[in-house]
Amino acid sequence: MTLEEPTKDARRKARLEKKRQARRQEIVDAAQQVFRESGLEPFSLSHVAEALDVSEATLYYYFDGKEDILFELAIAVARQDQRHFLAMIDDALGGAEAMVALLRGFFRHYIDDVDTMVLVYHWMFSRLQDPSRRALATELLRPLRDALVTRLREDRTCGRLLPGIDPARRTDAFLVQCYSLVLAVVRFKYHKWTTIHPLEAFAEDLARQVYRDLRASLLEPE
């Protein structure tokens, strides 16, 4: 065995892995197309295979199954949405305003697209027992979290933030609250009260109440 052989073998493995990742991405892209066209409930591997003109067995060569593909799809969709939400945080007046802007963004984005909400929140966040998946979800949320923490620290610098507030801890608590509130809005969508009280009005009432609570708990009185 020469010294060059391990290097050649490593290069060959790297090329194969690159091809494998490219093929996985093609499958995720096709899955996203199927999801956009049919929604979550009718989503099936047979439809993904048909879109790629391959057999279902080929999909199992690259993924463990439907749940594995849906998790990767949830990550891909959430990454696309992330840029939109970061812009909302950047445009807000301050930390509390950025939090409510993000919450309103979640509401508006998902009210008319519940399948996407279920995909992102259920298929990603309900499957975090796996350390690798938990790491992916944490990586995905970090830019939003860091942006909110930065805005709260700016509030502290300019004297808006109440003494003793920890921006990082307060942001973590708010993101958990966001998750619960988005779920509440989605559940409300399927309730008979929506014929009396429109869903958009319900979501806006929640956002206003959250803003009042944030101003009272975070900011110095004006």
ROVO-588976 format. One line per 10 residues: number of its first residue (from 1); their letters; for each residue z, x, y of N, C-alpha, C, O. Coordinates in Angstrom, 1 decimal. Example, Ala and Ser with C-alpha at 12.3 -4.5 7.8 and 13.67 -1.06 7.14 Angstrom:
# residues 2
1) as) 7.8/13.2/-5.7/7.8/12.3/-4.5/7.8/13.2/-3.3/8.5/14.2/-3.3  7.1/12.8/-2.2/7.1/13.7/-1.1/7.9/12.9/0.0/8.0/13.4/1.1
//
This chain:
# residues 222
1) mtleeptkda) 0.0/0.8/-1.2/0.0/0.0/0.0/0.0/0.9/1.2/0.8/1.8/1.4  -0.9/0.6/2.1/-1.0/1.4/3.4/-0.2/0.7/4.5/0.3/-0.4/4.3  0.0/1.5/5.5/0.8/0.9/6.6/0.1/-0.2/7.3/0.7/-1.0/8.0  -1.3/-0.2/7.2/-2.1/-1.2/7.9/-2.0/-2.6/7.2/-2.2/-3.6/7.9  -1.7/-2.6/5.9/-1.8/-3.9/5.2/-0.8/-4.9/5.7/-1.2/-6.1/5.8  0.5/-4.6/5.9/1.4/-5.6/6.5/0.9/-6.2/7.8/1.0/-7.3/8.1  0.3/-5.3/8.6/-0.2/-5.7/9.9/-1.4/-6.7/9.7/-1.5/-7.8/10.4  -2.3/-6.4/8.8/-3.4/-7.3/8.5/-2.9/-8.6/8.0/-3.4/-9.7/8.3  -1.9/-8.6/7.1/-1.3/-9.8/6.5/-0.7/-10.6/7.6/-0.8/-11.8/7.6  0.0/-10.0/8.5/0.7/-10.7/9.6/-0.3/-11.4/10.5/-0.1/-12.5/11.0
11) rrkarlekkr) -1.4/-10.7/10.8/-2.5/-11.2/11.6/-3.1/-12.4/10.9/-3.5/-13.4/11.6  -3.3/-12.3/9.6/-3.9/-13.4/8.9/-3.0/-14.6/8.9/-3.5/-15.8/9.1  -1.7/-14.4/8.7/-0.8/-15.5/8.8/-0.7/-16.1/10.2/-0.6/-17.4/10.3  -0.8/-15.3/11.2/-0.8/-15.8/12.5/-2.0/-16.7/12.8/-1.9/-17.7/13.5  -3.2/-16.3/12.3/-4.4/-17.1/12.5/-4.3/-18.4/11.8/-4.7/-19.4/12.3  -3.8/-18.4/10.5/-3.6/-19.6/9.8/-2.6/-20.5/10.5/-2.9/-21.8/10.5  -1.5/-20.0/11.0/-0.6/-20.8/11.7/-1.2/-21.4/13.0/-0.9/-22.6/13.3  -2.0/-20.7/13.7/-2.6/-21.2/14.9/-3.6/-22.3/14.5/-3.6/-23.3/15.2  -4.3/-22.2/13.4/-5.2/-23.3/13.0/-4.4/-24.5/12.6/-4.8/-25.6/12.9  -3.3/-24.2/11.9/-2.4/-25.3/11.5/-1.8/-26.1/12.7/-1.9/-27.3/12.7
21) qarrqeivda) -1.4/-25.4/13.7/-0.8/-26.1/14.8/-1.9/-26.8/15.6/-1.7/-27.9/16.1  -3.1/-26.3/15.6/-4.2/-26.9/16.3/-4.6/-28.2/15.6/-4.8/-29.3/16.2  -4.5/-28.2/14.2/-4.8/-29.4/13.4/-3.7/-30.4/13.6/-4.0/-31.6/13.7  -2.5/-30.0/13.7/-1.4/-30.9/13.9/-1.5/-31.6/15.3/-1.3/-32.8/15.4  -2.0/-30.8/16.3/-2.2/-31.4/17.6/-3.3/-32.5/17.6/-3.2/-33.5/18.2  -4.4/-32.2/16.8/-5.4/-33.2/16.7/-4.9/-34.5/16.1/-5.3/-35.5/16.5  -4.0/-34.3/15.1/-3.5/-35.5/14.4/-2.6/-36.3/15.4/-2.7/-37.5/15.5  -1.8/-35.6/16.2/-0.9/-36.2/17.2/-1.8/-36.9/18.2/-1.5/-38.1/18.7  -2.9/-36.3/18.7/-3.8/-36.9/19.7/-4.4/-38.2/19.1/-4.5/-39.2/19.8  -4.8/-38.1/17.8/-5.4/-39.3/17.2/-4.3/-40.4/17.1/-4.6/-41.6/17.3
31) aqqvfresgl) -3.1/-40.0/16.7/-2.0/-41.0/16.6/-1.7/-41.7/17.9/-1.4/-42.8/18.0  -1.8/-40.9/19.0/-1.6/-41.5/20.3/-2.7/-42.5/20.7/-2.4/-43.5/21.3  -3.9/-42.2/20.3/-5.0/-43.1/20.5/-4.8/-44.4/19.8/-5.0/-45.5/20.3  -4.4/-44.3/18.5/-4.1/-45.5/17.7/-3.0/-46.3/18.3/-3.0/-47.5/18.3  -1.9/-45.5/18.7/-0.8/-46.2/19.3/-1.1/-47.0/20.5/-0.7/-48.1/20.7  -1.9/-46.4/21.4/-2.4/-47.0/22.6/-3.2/-48.3/22.4/-3.1/-49.3/23.1  -4.0/-48.2/21.3/-4.9/-49.3/21.0/-4.2/-50.5/20.3/-4.5/-51.6/20.5  -3.3/-50.1/19.4/-2.7/-51.2/18.5/-1.2/-51.5/18.7/-0.7/-52.5/18.3  -0.5/-50.5/19.4/0.9/-50.7/19.6/1.7/-50.1/18.4/1.2/-49.5/17.5  3.0/-50.3/18.5/3.9/-49.6/17.5/4.0/-50.3/16.2/3.9/-49.7/15.1
41) epfslshvae) 4.1/-51.7/16.2/4.4/-52.4/14.9/3.2/-52.2/13.9/3.5/-52.0/12.7  1.9/-52.4/14.4/0.8/-52.2/13.4/0.4/-50.8/13.1/-0.5/-50.5/12.3  1.1/-49.8/13.8/0.7/-48.4/13.6/0.9/-48.0/12.2/1.9/-48.3/11.5  -0.2/-47.3/11.7/-0.1/-46.9/10.3/-0.9/-45.6/10.1/-1.7/-45.2/10.9  -0.5/-44.8/9.1/-1.2/-43.6/8.8/-2.7/-43.8/8.5/-3.5/-43.0/8.7  -3.0/-44.9/7.8/-4.3/-45.2/7.5/-5.2/-45.3/8.7/-6.4/-44.9/8.7  -4.7/-45.9/9.8/-5.5/-46.0/11.0/-5.7/-44.6/11.7/-6.7/-44.3/12.2  -4.6/-43.8/11.6/-4.8/-42.4/12.1/-5.8/-41.6/11.3/-6.7/-40.9/11.9  -5.7/-41.7/10.0/-6.7/-41.1/9.1/-8.1/-41.5/9.4/-9.1/-40.7/9.4  -8.3/-42.8/9.6/-9.6/-43.4/9.9/-10.1/-42.8/11.2/-11.3/-42.5/11.3
51) aldvseatly) -9.2/-42.7/12.2/-9.7/-42.2/13.5/-10.2/-40.8/13.4/-11.0/-40.3/14.2  -9.6/-40.0/12.5/-10.0/-38.6/12.3/-11.0/-38.4/11.2/-11.6/-37.3/11.0  -11.3/-39.5/10.5/-12.3/-39.5/9.4/-11.8/-38.5/8.3/-12.6/-37.7/7.8  -10.6/-38.6/8.0/-10.0/-37.8/6.9/-9.2/-38.8/6.0/-9.0/-39.9/6.3  -8.7/-38.2/4.9/-7.9/-39.0/4.0/-6.4/-39.0/4.4/-6.0/-38.1/5.2  -5.6/-40.0/4.0/-4.2/-40.0/4.3/-3.5/-38.7/3.7/-2.6/-38.2/4.3  -4.0/-38.3/2.6/-3.4/-37.1/1.9/-3.5/-35.9/2.9/-2.6/-35.0/2.9  -4.6/-35.8/3.7/-4.7/-34.7/4.6/-3.6/-34.7/5.6/-3.1/-33.7/6.0  -3.2/-35.9/6.1/-2.1/-36.0/7.1/-0.8/-35.5/6.5/0.0/-34.8/7.2  -0.6/-35.8/5.2/0.7/-35.3/4.5/0.7/-33.8/4.3/1.7/-33.2/4.1
61) yyfdgkedil) -0.5/-33.2/4.4/-0.5/-31.7/4.3/0.1/-31.1/5.6/0.7/-30.0/5.5  0.0/-31.8/6.7/0.5/-31.3/8.0/1.8/-31.9/8.5/2.5/-31.3/9.2  2.1/-33.1/8.0/3.3/-33.8/8.4/4.0/-34.4/7.1/3.4/-34.6/6.1  5.3/-34.6/7.3/6.1/-35.1/6.1/5.8/-36.6/5.9/6.0/-37.1/4.8  5.3/-37.3/6.9/5.0/-38.7/6.8/4.9/-39.4/8.1/4.8/-38.8/9.2  4.9/-40.7/8.1/4.8/-41.5/9.3/5.9/-41.2/10.3/5.6/-41.1/11.5  7.1/-41.1/9.9/8.2/-40.9/10.8/8.1/-39.5/11.5/8.3/-39.4/12.7  7.6/-38.5/10.8/7.4/-37.2/11.4/6.3/-37.3/12.5/6.5/-36.6/13.5  5.2/-38.0/12.2/4.2/-38.1/13.2/4.7/-38.9/14.4/4.3/-38.5/15.5  5.4/-40.0/14.2/5.9/-40.7/15.3/6.9/-39.9/16.2/6.9/-40.1/17.4
71) felaiavarq) 7.7/-39.1/15.6/8.6/-38.2/16.3/7.8/-37.3/17.2/8.1/-37.2/18.4  6.7/-36.7/16.7/5.9/-35.8/17.5/5.2/-36.5/18.6/5.0/-36.0/19.7  4.8/-37.8/18.2/4.1/-38.6/19.2/5.0/-39.0/20.4/4.7/-39.0/21.5  6.3/-39.3/20.0/7.3/-39.6/21.0/7.5/-38.4/22.0/7.6/-38.6/23.2  7.6/-37.2/21.4/7.7/-36.0/22.2/6.5/-35.9/23.2/6.7/-35.6/24.4  5.3/-36.0/22.7/4.1/-35.9/23.5/4.1/-36.9/24.6/3.7/-36.5/25.7  4.4/-38.2/24.3/4.4/-39.2/25.3/5.4/-38.9/26.4/5.2/-39.1/27.6  6.6/-38.5/25.9/7.7/-38.3/26.9/7.4/-37.1/27.8/7.7/-37.1/29.0  6.7/-36.1/27.3/6.3/-35.0/28.1/5.3/-35.4/29.2/5.4/-34.9/30.3  4.4/-36.3/28.8/3.5/-36.8/29.8/4.2/-37.6/30.9/3.9/-37.5/32.1
81) dqrhflamid) 5.2/-38.4/30.5/5.9/-39.2/31.5/6.8/-38.4/32.4/7.1/-38.8/33.5  7.2/-37.2/31.8/8.2/-36.4/32.5/7.7/-36.0/33.9/8.5/-36.0/34.9  6.4/-35.6/34.0/5.9/-35.2/35.3/6.0/-36.3/36.4/6.3/-36.0/37.5  5.8/-37.5/35.9/5.9/-38.7/36.8/7.3/-38.8/37.3/7.6/-39.1/38.5  8.3/-38.7/36.4/9.7/-38.9/36.8/10.2/-37.8/37.7/11.0/-38.0/38.5  9.8/-36.5/37.4/10.2/-35.4/38.2/9.7/-35.6/39.7/10.5/-35.2/40.6  8.5/-36.1/39.9/8.0/-36.4/41.2/8.9/-37.3/41.9/9.2/-37.2/43.1  9.4/-38.4/41.2/10.3/-39.3/41.9/11.6/-38.7/42.3/12.1/-39.0/43.4  12.2/-37.8/41.5/13.4/-37.1/41.8/13.2/-36.2/43.1/14.0/-36.2/44.0  12.1/-35.5/43.1/11.8/-34.6/44.2/11.6/-35.4/45.5/11.9/-34.9/46.6
91) dalggaeamv) 11.0/-36.6/45.5/10.7/-37.3/46.7/12.0/-38.1/47.3/11.9/-38.6/48.4  13.1/-38.2/46.5/14.2/-38.9/46.9/15.0/-38.2/48.0/14.9/-37.0/48.2  15.7/-39.0/48.8/16.5/-38.5/49.9/17.6/-37.5/49.5/17.8/-36.4/50.1  18.3/-37.8/48.4/19.4/-37.0/48.0/19.7/-37.3/46.5/18.9/-37.9/45.8  20.8/-36.8/46.0/21.2/-36.9/44.6/21.3/-38.3/44.1/20.7/-38.7/43.1  22.1/-39.1/44.8/22.3/-40.5/44.4/21.0/-41.3/44.4/20.7/-42.1/43.5  20.3/-41.0/45.5/19.0/-41.7/45.6/18.0/-41.2/44.5/17.2/-42.0/44.0  18.1/-40.0/44.2/17.2/-39.5/43.1/17.6/-40.1/41.7/16.7/-40.5/41.0  18.9/-40.3/41.5/19.3/-41.0/40.3/18.7/-42.4/40.2/18.2/-42.8/39.2  18.9/-43.1/41.3/18.4/-44.5/41.3/16.9/-44.6/41.2/16.3/-45.5/40.6
101) allrgffrhy) 16.2/-43.6/41.9/14.7/-43.6/41.8/14.3/-43.3/40.4/13.3/-43.9/39.9  15.0/-42.5/39.6/14.7/-42.2/38.2/14.9/-43.5/37.4/14.1/-43.9/36.6  16.0/-44.2/37.7/16.3/-45.4/36.9/15.2/-46.5/37.2/14.8/-47.1/36.3  14.9/-46.6/38.5/13.8/-47.6/38.8/12.5/-47.2/38.1/11.7/-48.0/37.7  12.3/-45.9/38.1/11.0/-45.4/37.4/11.0/-45.7/36.0/10.0/-46.2/35.4  12.2/-45.6/35.3/12.3/-46.0/33.9/12.0/-47.5/33.7/11.2/-47.9/32.9  12.6/-48.3/34.6/12.4/-49.7/34.5/10.9/-50.1/34.7/10.4/-50.8/33.8  10.3/-49.6/35.7/9.0/-50.0/36.0/8.0/-49.5/35.0/7.0/-50.1/34.7  8.3/-48.3/34.5/7.4/-47.7/33.5/7.4/-48.4/32.2/6.4/-48.5/31.5  8.6/-48.9/31.8/8.7/-49.4/30.4/8.7/-50.9/30.3/8.5/-51.5/29.2
111) iddvdtmvlv) 9.0/-51.6/31.4/9.0/-53.1/31.4/7.7/-53.7/30.8/7.8/-54.6/30.0  6.6/-53.2/31.2/5.3/-53.7/30.8/4.8/-52.9/29.6/3.7/-53.2/29.1  5.5/-52.0/29.1/5.1/-51.2/27.9/6.3/-50.9/27.0/6.7/-49.8/26.9  6.8/-52.0/26.4/8.0/-51.8/25.6/7.8/-51.0/24.4/8.7/-50.3/23.9  6.6/-51.0/23.8/6.3/-50.2/22.7/6.5/-48.7/23.0/7.0/-48.0/22.1  6.1/-48.3/24.2/6.3/-46.9/24.5/7.8/-46.6/24.7/8.3/-45.5/24.3  8.5/-47.5/25.3/10.0/-47.3/25.4/10.6/-47.2/24.0/11.5/-46.3/23.8  10.3/-48.1/23.1/10.8/-48.0/21.7/10.4/-46.7/21.1/11.2/-46.1/20.4  9.2/-46.3/21.3/8.7/-45.1/20.7/9.6/-43.9/21.2/10.1/-43.1/20.4  9.7/-43.8/22.5/10.4/-42.6/23.1/11.9/-42.6/22.8/12.4/-41.6/22.3
121) yhwmfsrlqd) 12.5/-43.8/23.0/14.0/-43.8/22.8/14.4/-43.9/21.4/15.4/-43.2/21.0  13.7/-44.7/20.6/14.2/-44.9/19.2/13.7/-43.8/18.3/14.5/-43.2/17.7  12.4/-43.5/18.3/11.9/-42.5/17.4/12.3/-41.1/17.8/12.3/-40.2/16.9  12.7/-40.8/19.0/13.1/-39.5/19.4/14.6/-39.4/19.3/15.2/-38.5/18.7  15.3/-40.2/20.1/16.8/-40.1/20.3/17.6/-40.6/19.1/18.8/-40.2/19.0  17.0/-41.4/18.2/17.8/-41.9/17.1/17.7/-41.0/15.9/18.3/-41.2/14.8  16.9/-39.9/16.1/16.7/-39.0/14.9/17.1/-37.5/15.3/16.4/-36.6/15.0  18.3/-37.4/15.9/18.7/-36.1/16.4/19.7/-35.4/15.5/20.3/-34.4/15.9  19.9/-36.0/14.3/20.7/-35.2/13.3/20.1/-33.9/12.9/20.8/-32.9/12.6  18.8/-33.9/12.9/18.1/-32.7/12.6/18.2/-31.7/13.8/17.7/-32.0/14.9
131) psrralatel) 18.7/-30.5/13.6/18.9/-29.6/14.7/17.6/-29.2/15.4/17.6/-29.1/16.6  16.5/-29.1/14.7/15.3/-28.7/15.3/14.8/-29.9/16.2/14.3/-29.6/17.3  15.0/-31.1/15.8/14.6/-32.2/16.6/15.5/-32.4/17.8/15.1/-32.7/18.9  16.8/-32.1/17.6/17.7/-32.2/18.7/17.4/-31.2/19.8/17.5/-31.4/21.0  17.0/-30.0/19.3/16.6/-28.9/20.3/15.4/-29.4/21.1/15.3/-29.1/22.3  14.4/-30.0/20.4/13.2/-30.5/21.1/13.6/-31.5/22.2/13.1/-31.5/23.3  14.4/-32.5/21.8/14.8/-33.5/22.7/15.6/-33.0/23.9/15.4/-33.4/25.1  16.5/-32.0/23.6/17.2/-31.4/24.7/16.3/-30.6/25.7/16.5/-30.7/26.9  15.3/-29.9/25.1/14.4/-29.2/25.9/13.6/-30.2/26.8/13.3/-29.8/28.0  13.3/-31.3/26.3/12.5/-32.3/27.0/13.3/-32.9/28.2/12.7/-33.1/29.2
141) lrplrdalvt) 14.6/-33.2/27.9/15.4/-33.8/29.0/15.9/-32.7/30.0/16.2/-33.1/31.1  15.9/-31.5/29.7/16.4/-30.5/30.6/15.8/-30.5/32.0/16.6/-30.4/32.9  14.5/-30.5/32.1/13.9/-30.5/33.5/14.4/-31.7/34.3/14.7/-31.5/35.5  14.5/-32.9/33.8/15.0/-34.0/34.5/16.5/-33.8/34.9/16.9/-34.0/36.0  17.3/-33.4/33.9/18.7/-33.1/34.1/18.9/-32.0/35.2/19.7/-32.2/36.1  18.1/-30.9/35.1/18.3/-29.8/36.1/17.9/-30.3/37.5/18.5/-29.9/38.4  16.8/-31.1/37.5/16.4/-31.6/38.9/17.5/-32.5/39.5/17.7/-32.3/40.7  18.1/-33.3/38.7/19.2/-34.2/39.3/20.4/-33.3/39.7/21.0/-33.6/40.7  20.7/-32.4/38.8/21.9/-31.5/39.2/21.6/-30.8/40.5/22.5/-30.6/41.3  20.4/-30.3/40.6/20.0/-29.6/41.9/20.1/-30.5/43.1/20.7/-30.0/44.1
151) rlredrtcgr) 19.7/-31.7/43.0/19.8/-32.6/44.1/21.3/-32.9/44.5/21.6/-33.0/45.7  22.1/-33.1/43.5/23.6/-33.3/43.7/24.2/-32.0/44.4/25.0/-32.2/45.3  23.8/-30.9/44.0/24.3/-29.6/44.6/23.8/-29.5/46.0/24.6/-29.0/46.9  22.6/-30.0/46.3/22.2/-30.0/47.7/23.1/-31.0/48.5/23.4/-30.7/49.7  23.4/-32.1/47.9/24.3/-33.0/48.6/25.7/-32.4/48.9/26.2/-32.5/50.0  26.1/-31.6/47.9/27.4/-30.9/48.2/27.3/-29.9/49.3/28.2/-29.7/50.1  26.2/-29.1/49.3/26.0/-28.1/50.3/26.0/-28.7/51.7/26.5/-28.1/52.7  25.4/-29.9/51.9/25.3/-30.5/53.2/26.4/-31.5/53.5/26.4/-32.1/54.5  27.4/-31.5/52.6/28.7/-32.3/52.8/28.6/-33.7/52.5/29.5/-34.5/52.9  27.6/-34.2/51.8/27.5/-35.6/51.4/28.3/-35.9/50.2/28.8/-37.0/50.0
161) llpgidparr) 28.4/-34.9/49.3/29.1/-35.2/48.0/30.6/-35.1/48.1/31.2/-34.3/48.8  31.3/-36.1/47.5/32.7/-36.1/47.5/33.3/-34.9/46.9/32.7/-34.3/45.9  34.5/-34.4/47.3/35.1/-33.2/46.7/35.5/-33.5/45.2/35.8/-34.6/44.9  35.4/-32.5/44.4/35.8/-32.6/43.0/34.7/-33.1/42.1/35.0/-33.2/40.9  33.6/-33.5/42.6/32.5/-34.0/41.8/31.8/-32.8/41.1/31.3/-31.9/41.8  31.6/-32.8/39.8/30.9/-31.8/39.0/29.5/-32.3/38.9/29.3/-33.3/38.1  28.5/-31.8/39.5/27.1/-32.3/39.5/26.6/-32.3/38.0/25.9/-33.3/37.7  26.9/-31.3/37.2/26.3/-31.3/35.9/26.9/-32.4/35.0/26.2/-33.1/34.3  28.3/-32.6/35.1/28.9/-33.6/34.3/28.5/-35.0/34.7/28.3/-35.9/33.9  28.4/-35.2/36.0/28.0/-36.5/36.6/26.6/-36.8/36.2/26.3/-38.0/35.9
171) tdaflvqcys) 25.7/-35.8/36.2/24.3/-36.1/35.7/24.3/-36.5/34.3/23.5/-37.4/33.9  25.0/-35.8/33.4/25.0/-36.1/32.0/25.5/-37.5/31.8/24.9/-38.2/31.0  26.5/-37.9/32.5/27.0/-39.3/32.3/26.0/-40.3/32.8/25.8/-41.4/32.2  25.3/-40.0/33.9/24.3/-40.9/34.4/23.1/-41.0/33.4/22.6/-42.2/33.3  22.7/-40.0/32.8/21.6/-40.1/31.8/21.9/-40.9/30.6/21.1/-41.7/30.1  23.2/-40.9/30.2/23.6/-41.8/29.1/23.6/-43.2/29.6/23.2/-44.1/28.9  24.0/-43.4/30.9/24.0/-44.8/31.5/22.6/-45.3/31.6/22.3/-46.4/31.3  21.6/-44.4/31.9/20.2/-44.8/32.0/19.7/-45.3/30.7/19.1/-46.4/30.6  20.0/-44.6/29.6/19.6/-45.0/28.3/20.1/-46.4/28.0/19.3/-47.3/27.5  21.4/-46.7/28.3/22.0/-48.0/28.0/21.3/-49.1/28.8/21.1/-50.2/28.4
181) lvlavvrfky) 21.1/-48.8/30.1/20.5/-49.8/31.0/19.0/-50.1/30.7/18.6/-51.3/30.7  18.3/-49.1/30.3/16.9/-49.4/29.9/16.9/-50.3/28.6/16.1/-51.2/28.5  17.8/-50.0/27.7/17.9/-50.8/26.5/18.2/-52.3/26.9/17.7/-53.2/26.3  19.2/-52.4/27.8/19.6/-53.7/28.3/18.4/-54.5/28.8/18.2/-55.7/28.6  17.6/-53.8/29.6/16.4/-54.5/30.2/15.4/-54.9/29.2/14.9/-56.0/29.2  15.2/-54.1/28.2/14.2/-54.4/27.1/14.8/-55.6/26.3/14.0/-56.5/26.0  16.1/-55.6/26.0/16.6/-56.7/25.3/16.5/-58.0/26.1/16.2/-59.1/25.5  16.7/-57.9/27.4/16.6/-59.1/28.3/15.2/-59.6/28.3/15.0/-60.8/28.4  14.2/-58.8/28.1/12.8/-59.2/28.1/12.5/-60.3/27.0/11.7/-61.2/27.2  13.3/-60.2/25.9/13.1/-61.1/24.8/14.0/-62.3/24.8/14.1/-63.1/23.9
191) hkwttihple) 14.8/-62.4/25.9/15.8/-63.5/26.0/15.2/-64.6/26.8/14.3/-64.4/27.6  15.6/-65.8/26.4/15.0/-67.0/27.0/15.3/-67.1/28.5/14.6/-67.8/29.3  16.4/-66.4/29.0/16.7/-66.4/30.4/15.6/-65.8/31.3/15.5/-66.1/32.5  14.6/-65.1/30.7/13.6/-64.5/31.5/12.7/-65.6/32.1/11.9/-65.3/33.1  12.7/-66.8/31.6/11.9/-67.8/32.2/12.6/-68.4/33.4/11.9/-69.0/34.3  13.9/-68.1/33.6/14.6/-68.6/34.8/14.8/-67.4/35.8/14.6/-67.6/37.0  15.1/-66.2/35.2/15.4/-65.1/36.1/14.4/-64.0/35.7/14.5/-63.4/34.6  13.4/-63.7/36.5/12.3/-62.8/36.1/12.9/-61.4/35.7/13.9/-61.0/36.3  12.2/-60.8/34.8/12.7/-59.5/34.3/12.7/-58.4/35.4/13.7/-57.6/35.5  11.7/-58.4/36.2/11.7/-57.4/37.3/12.8/-57.6/38.3/13.4/-56.6/38.7
201) afaedlarqv) 13.2/-58.9/38.5/14.4/-59.1/39.4/15.7/-58.7/38.8/16.5/-58.1/39.4  15.8/-58.9/37.5/17.0/-58.5/36.7/17.1/-57.0/36.8/18.2/-56.4/37.0  16.0/-56.2/36.6/16.0/-54.8/36.6/16.4/-54.3/38.0/17.1/-53.3/38.2  15.8/-54.9/39.0/16.1/-54.5/40.4/17.6/-54.8/40.8/18.2/-54.0/41.5  18.1/-55.9/40.3/19.5/-56.1/40.5/20.4/-55.1/39.9/21.4/-54.6/40.5  20.0/-54.6/38.7/20.8/-53.5/38.0/20.7/-52.3/38.9/21.7/-51.6/39.1  19.5/-51.9/39.3/19.3/-50.7/40.1/20.1/-50.7/41.4/20.7/-49.7/41.7  20.1/-51.9/42.0/20.9/-51.9/43.3/22.4/-51.8/43.0/23.1/-51.1/43.8  22.9/-52.4/41.9/24.3/-52.3/41.6/24.6/-50.8/41.3/25.7/-50.3/41.7  23.8/-50.2/40.5/24.0/-48.8/40.2/24.0/-47.9/41.4/24.9/-47.0/41.6
211) yrdlraslle) 23.1/-48.2/42.4/23.1/-47.4/43.6/24.4/-47.6/44.4/25.0/-46.7/45.0  24.9/-48.8/44.5/26.2/-49.1/45.2/27.3/-48.3/44.5/28.1/-47.7/45.2  27.3/-48.3/43.2/28.4/-47.6/42.4/28.3/-46.1/42.7/29.3/-45.4/42.8  27.0/-45.6/42.7/26.9/-44.2/42.9/27.3/-43.7/44.3/28.0/-42.7/44.4  26.9/-44.5/45.3/27.3/-44.2/46.6/28.9/-44.2/46.8/29.4/-43.3/47.4  29.5/-45.1/46.1/31.0/-45.2/46.2/31.7/-44.1/45.4/32.7/-43.6/45.9  31.1/-43.7/44.3/31.7/-42.7/43.5/31.3/-41.2/43.8/32.0/-40.3/43.3  30.2/-41.1/44.5/29.7/-39.7/44.7/29.7/-39.2/46.1/30.0/-38.1/46.4  29.4/-40.1/47.0/29.1/-39.7/48.4/30.2/-40.0/49.4/30.9/-41.0/49.3  30.3/-39.1/50.4/31.2/-39.4/51.5/30.8/-40.6/52.3/29.6/-40.8/52.4
221) pe) 31.7/-41.4/52.8/31.3/-42.6/53.6/30.5/-42.1/54.8/30.8/-41.1/55.4  29.5/-42.9/55.1/28.7/-42.5/56.3/29.3/-43.1/57.6/28.8/-42.9/58.7
//
